[in-house]
Amino acid sequence: MTMRLFETTRRAVIAAAVGAAIWGFAAPAGAQTAERPFITVASTTSTEQSGLFKHLLPQFTGKTGIEVRVVAVGTGQALKIGERGDADLVFVHARSAEEDFVAKGFGVGRSDVMYNDFVLVGPKSDPAGVKGSRDAVKALQAIARKKAPFVSRGDDSGTHQAELDLWQRAALHPKADGNWYRETGSGMGPALNTAAAMDAYILADRGTWLSFKNRGDLTLLVEGDDRLFNQYGIILVNPARHAHVKEKEARTFINWVISPEGQAAIAAYRIEGEQLFFPNARRKGA
Amino acid sequence: MQGLDEALAAAWRLIVTGDTALVEIVALSLKVSLTAVFCAAVVGLPLGAVLALVRFPGRGPVIVVIDALMGLPPVVAGLFVYLLLSRAGPLGPYGLLFTPTAMVIAQTLLVIPIIAALTRQVVTDLWAEYCEQLTSLGAGRLRAVPTLLWDARSSLVTAILAGLGRAMAEVGAILVVGGNIDGVTRTMTTAIALETSKGDLPLALGLGIVLLVIVLAINAAAHMLGATARRAAG
């Protein structure tokens, strides 16, 4: 009996020691969160994956000491995150959806920040013959006539909404028109990967396109149409609705982004000499 | 197989330069997954043993549900935890969404069924072997739980490694609840997903190779420990 008691104790000690060793190694995972002040920004894949935030945020954090944590998703999902109060501000590109977000009281004080444009990308062989056109709507009509493969984001992102708007202007319903029109339900990068693999046409934001590496046989075909304009806006999540929103820090960020300093920082971001985003804030302030 | 050599070169560069961002990402991946597996083992091992030994009403359905949950899609677990931790959800006031803690919770949920189901099987077999002996010693079924868990320890290491494999490999759950925030919740798998999105396939695959090497090292270490323990016992 003494023997068994000894044995049980020994086992318990070993188990406790192993547990403590694992825990000691693993514990910092939870302890990591409480340090300097931070805000959470729900933003789009285009701003994150183009590298803009990597260029912009260290400058803001260096000046203010406020860390900015970016959750990069599609515009539709970013607005949803803001609506649920899981971010302090949203930084997206879908004007009408943003205005709706403010009108419903989920956010306050939308400010324009910058713009870039969408570009129509497709295979070098260009079966629909749209290269060099400045008319995006006519280009889509030509693609539809040829039933050339076209990849759609299909994810309610800002780019997806812009694409649907163009189809509507073209008076076409590609989704009902056979399997040349393919909705991938994915972000800009994965959709570009798909288009590259299928030699398909695709509407992309210029920033992601410029920084995208796996282009395969894809090339830029149509640009410069006014209807390809892509405006980015920034909105504070309504503190009256979500009391935990870090209003002071979030307003500091918004005011910096639309300040001459923040705007200059946006203009300075280039990939291979090409400017990706063009600041156009009308300095209202949040 | 064009691109594979580039990936190997990228992996090699990542390892030899000891890239600090990579070290942070690897450390976070290990912390999150090991913590999750530890929590899941604390729940799953006794749960599996009790299910193997103790008869109670509804035991059959519980076993089926746990076995089925081994196939729970990580995204679904992620969404469940997201809704739980979201500011608009029941645990919202704690502000845990988009933190490593949220990722640990999601992975724990994914790993518990694997450890519990495999433990139940191992303990069931062991009980069949020893039941007469243990019963004659006067041990009740519930009292036999710690003894059997201890005796099955070398088999249970495999159950725990299977759980760790699930945790280290999954991306769907931690992407949803962690948000893949640079420097805060970016792990190996979410970084791989991100680089794939950016079309930097060599870097993505390079990171994948690094992840594979780490998982391999953990498994090798576990097996060596197991072998040493067996020699010591034998």
HADDOCK unambig.tbl for C-alpha pairs under 7 A between the chains (distance, minus, plus):
assign (segid A and resid 23 and name CA) (segid B and resid 35 and name CA) 6.90 0.50 0.50
assign (segid A and resid 26 and name CA) (segid B and resid 31 and name CA) 4.58 0.50 0.50
assign (segid A and resid 26 and name CA) (segid B and resid 34 and name CA) 6.49 0.50 0.50
assign (segid A and resid 26 and name CA) (segid B and resid 35 and name CA) 5.49 0.50 0.50
assign (segid A and resid 29 and name CA) (segid B and resid 28 and name CA) 6.81 0.50 0.50
assign (segid A and resid 29 and name CA) (segid B and resid 31 and name CA) 5.62 0.50 0.50
assign (segid A and resid 29 and name CA) (segid B and resid 32 and name CA) 6.27 0.50 0.50
assign (segid A and resid 29 and name CA) (segid B and resid 100 and name CA) 6.07 0.50 0.50
assign (segid A and resid 30 and name CA) (segid B and resid 100 and name CA) 6.29 0.50 0.50
assign (segid A and resid 30 and name CA) (segid B and resid 101 and name CA) 5.54 0.50 0.50
assign (segid A and resid 49 and name CA) (segid B and resid 198 and name CA) 6.26 0.50 0.50
assign (segid A and resid 69 and name CA) (segid B and resid 181 and name CA) 5.92 0.50 0.50
assign (segid A and resid 70 and name CA) (segid B and resid 181 and name CA) 5.60 0.50 0.50
assign (segid A and resid 71 and name CA) (segid B and resid 179 and name CA) 5.08 0.50 0.50
assign (segid A and resid 71 and name CA) (segid B and resid 180 and name CA) 6.54 0.50 0.50
assign (segid A and resid 71 and name CA) (segid B and resid 181 and name CA) 5.75 0.50 0.50
assign (segid A and resid 84 and name CA) (segid B and resid 86 and name CA) 6.98 0.50 0.50
assign (segid A and resid 84 and name CA) (segid B and resid 87 and name CA) 6.21 0.50 0.50
assign (segid A and resid 84 and name CA) (segid B and resid 88 and name CA) 5.38 0.50 0.50
assign (segid A and resid 85 and name CA) (segid B and resid 87 and name CA) 5.59 0.50 0.50
assign (segid A and resid 85 and name CA) (segid B and resid 88 and name CA) 6.77 0.50 0.50
assign (segid A and resid 86 and name CA) (segid B and resid 86 and name CA) 6.13 0.50 0.50
assign (segid A and resid 86 and name CA) (segid B and resid 87 and name CA) 5.68 0.50 0.50
assign (segid A and resid 189 and name CA) (segid B and resid 197 and name CA) 4.09 0.50 0.50
assign (segid A and resid 189 and name CA) (segid B and resid 198 and name CA) 5.16 0.50 0.50
assign (segid A and resid 189 and name CA) (segid B and resid 199 and name CA) 6.34 0.50 0.50
assign (segid A and resid 190 and name CA) (segid B and resid 197 and name CA) 4.86 0.50 0.50
assign (segid A and resid 193 and name CA) (segid B and resid 199 and name CA) 6.53 0.50 0.50
assign (segid A and resid 212 and name CA) (segid B and resid 198 and name CA) 5.52 0.50 0.50
assign (segid A and resid 212 and name CA) (segid B and resid 199 and name CA) 5.56 0.50 0.50
assign (segid A and resid 213 and name CA) (segid B and resid 198 and name CA) 6.74 0.50 0.50
assign (segid A and resid 213 and name CA) (segid B and resid 199 and name CA) 4.87 0.50 0.50
assign (segid A and resid 213 and name CA) (segid B and resid 200 and name CA) 5.55 0.50 0.50
assign (segid A and resid 214 and name CA) (segid B and resid 199 and name CA) 4.54 0.50 0.50
assign (segid A and resid 214 and name CA) (segid B and resid 200 and name CA) 6.36 0.50 0.50
